[in-house]
Amino acid sequence: MDFRILDASAFYAGVPFGSANDCYTTSLVYDEIKHIKKNHDVLGTLLETNRLKIREPDKESTMTAVKAARNTGDYQQLSKQDVSIIALCIELNGEIISDDFAISNVARSLGLKISPIMTEGIADVGKWIYYCPGCRTNHTSGSECPMCGTLLKRKLLKR
């Protein structure tokens, strides 16, 4: 594989600045990281030399990413930028570089290749559920138990 798909954490870790591989990201992620003043000239150079490509995922890939995120229970934890990175990886069949656990869980559930940067990455892929520690009921979403009013907690059901 001779290209990588980068989320914001990859830029903060300096991945595209020390890599010979071509990199892709989305405009949403680029807008999020372009304030990195110390590397602003380097970002420009990467764009000018076509080693950093900004590309938008197609609607079908985006819909697939959203559906997968809903299935794993990670959707509420993902930003628009995160969803765009997963969608771009679906479309290009590349390798995501990210330390985000929600991105990793969704990507791995889809069989996508993902590599962590500064962490060991996730050990288990699964589905998040919400549960009430008070009345011990499970829920698909929410912040408060509709049965007893206790704040809901999340846990990962491993596959």
SVG drawing of the C-alpha trace seen along z (x, -y; Angstrom):
<svg xmlns="http://www.w3.org/2000/svg" viewBox="-40 -30 51 42">
<polyline fill="none" stroke="black" stroke-width="0.4" points="0.0,0.0 1.6,-3.2 -0.8,-5.7 -2.4,-6.5 -5.6,-8.3 -4.9,-10.7 -7.1,-12.0 -6.2,-15.0 -4.2,-13.0 -1.9,-11.9 -1.1,-15.5 -0.5,-16.4 1.9,-13.5 3.8,-14.6 3.1,-11.5 2.9,-13.3 5.9,-15.4 8.3,-12.4 6.8,-9.9 7.6,-9.2 4.1,-7.8 1.4,-9.8 -1.3,-10.8 -5.0,-11.6 -7.3,-13.5 -10.7,-15.3 -11.3,-19.1 -13.1,-18.8 -9.9,-17.4 -7.7,-19.8 -9.7,-22.7 -9.3,-21.3 -5.5,-21.1 -4.5,-23.9 -3.9,-26.2 -0.7,-24.3 1.5,-27.3 4.9,-25.7 4.1,-23.2 2.0,-25.5 4.8,-25.8 5.3,-22.1 1.6,-21.5 1.8,-23.8 4.8,-22.0 3.0,-18.6 0.0,-20.0 2.1,-21.5 4.1,-18.3 0.9,-16.3 2.1,-14.1 -0.9,-15.3 -4.2,-15.1 -7.5,-16.5 -10.4,-14.4 -14.1,-14.2 -15.6,-10.8 -18.6,-9.9 -22.1,-9.8 -22.4,-6.0 -19.2,-5.6 -20.4,-8.2 -23.7,-6.4 -21.9,-3.1 -19.6,-4.8 -22.6,-6.3 -24.5,-3.0 -21.5,-1.1 -21.0,-3.7 -24.6,-3.4 -24.3,0.4 -21.3,0.4 -22.8,-2.4 -19.9,-4.8 -21.9,-7.3 -22.5,-9.7 -18.7,-9.7 -17.7,-10.5 -17.3,-14.0 -18.1,-14.9 -14.3,-14.8 -14.1,-11.2 -17.0,-10.0 -15.4,-11.6 -12.1,-9.7 -13.8,-6.4 -15.8,-7.0 -12.7,-8.0 -11.0,-4.8 -14.1,-2.8 -13.9,-4.5 -10.2,-4.2 -9.5,-1.0 -6.5,-2.6 -5.0,-2.5 -6.3,-4.9 -3.7,-6.4 -5.5,-7.4 -5.4,-7.0 -9.2,-7.6 -10.8,-4.5 -14.2,-5.1 -12.7,-5.5 -10.8,-2.3 -13.8,-0.3 -15.9,-1.3 -13.1,-0.8 -12.2,2.6 -15.8,3.7 -15.8,2.9 -12.6,4.8 -10.6,1.7 -6.9,1.4 -6.1,-1.0 -2.8,-1.8 -2.4,-3.7 0.2,-6.3 1.0,-6.9 -1.1,-4.2 -1.3,-0.5 -4.7,-0.8 -7.8,1.1 -7.6,4.8 -11.3,5.7 -13.9,4.8 -17.4,4.7 -20.7,2.9 -21.3,0.2 -24.5,0.5 -25.9,-1.9 -26.9,-0.4 -28.4,-1.6 -26.4,-0.8 -29.5,-1.4 -32.1,0.9 -29.7,2.9 -31.6,2.4 -29.9,2.0 -30.7,-0.8 -29.6,-1.6 -29.0,-5.3 -29.6,-8.2 -28.0,-9.7 -30.6,-9.0 -32.5,-5.8 -36.2,-6.1 -37.1,-3.6 -35.5,-5.1 -33.8,-8.3 -30.2,-7.1 -27.4,-8.4 -26.6,-5.7 -23.1,-4.3 -21.5,-2.7 -19.8,0.6 -18.4,2.5 -19.8,5.9 -16.9,7.7 -17.5,9.8"/>
</svg>
